[in-house]
């Protein structure tokens, strides 16, 4: 039972972070082409809802939102909190 929970969590984590990463890339592409953008609120919300790794990697790889102070602070904080939660769950579940 525990193994299924862990595997399910890992799958959801990887899929959701991949989606978050791709949305950051999509928004960067839209910014370059002057097209309709993804809102900053949505990007931050995706990172907050356990997409911190995808958001952080999206910022670094696409060089997107790296000069915005709220992204510089919030995304790494979300990622750190999510790592701590994941470790606690791995130990105690």
N, C-alpha and C positions, 0 to 999 in steps of 0.2 A: 504494500500500500504506500509506504513512504517513498519507495523508488519511483512509483508512478507519479506521485506529487512533484517530486524533484524534476523528473523528466518533463512533465507538463509545464512546470514553471520555466524551465530552461527554454523550451520550445516557444512559449509565449514571449519570453524576454527577448529572444533572438529575433523573432518575427516583428515584434513591436519596435524594437530598436532599429531594425532594418528599414521599416516604414518611416520612422522618424528621420533617419539619415537621408533617405531618398527625398523626403519632403523638404529638408534643408537644401539639398541639391537642386530640387525643382524651383524653390524660391530664388536661389542664386541665379539660375538660368533665366527666370522671369525678370529678375532685376537687370540683368545684362541686356535683355531684349526689350526692355520697357513695356512689359506685359503686366497683366493683373497679378498681384502678389498674394502670398499667404500672409496673414496678419501676424505681427509680432506676438500678440496674445496667444494665438494658436500655436506658434512655434514653441513658446515658453511652456504652454500647457502640455504639449506633447512630451517635452523633456521632463516636466514635473511628474507626469503619470507614467513613471518608470521607463521613460525614453531618454534618460540622461546620457547614456553612452552614445546612442545614435545622434543626439543633439551635439554632444561634445565633438564627436568625430566629424560630423557635418560641418561644424564651425571650422575645424582645423583643416580638413581636406579641401573643402570648397572655399576656404577663406571667406566665410560668410558670417556677418554680424560680429566679427571679432573686435570691432572698434566701439561697439555699443556696451556701455558700462553695465547695464542690467544683464546682458548676456554673459559678459566676462565674469560676473559674480554668480548669477543664479545657476547657470548650467553646470559649472563645476561643483557647486554646493549640492544641487540635486543629484549629481552623479555620486558624490561622496556619501550622501544619505542613503542612496539606493544600494551602494556597495555594503554599507554597514547593515542595512536591513537584510540583504541577501546572505551575508555571513551569519547573522543571528538566526535566520530561518534555517540555514544549512546545519547549524549546530544543534538547534533545539527542536526542529520538526522531525 
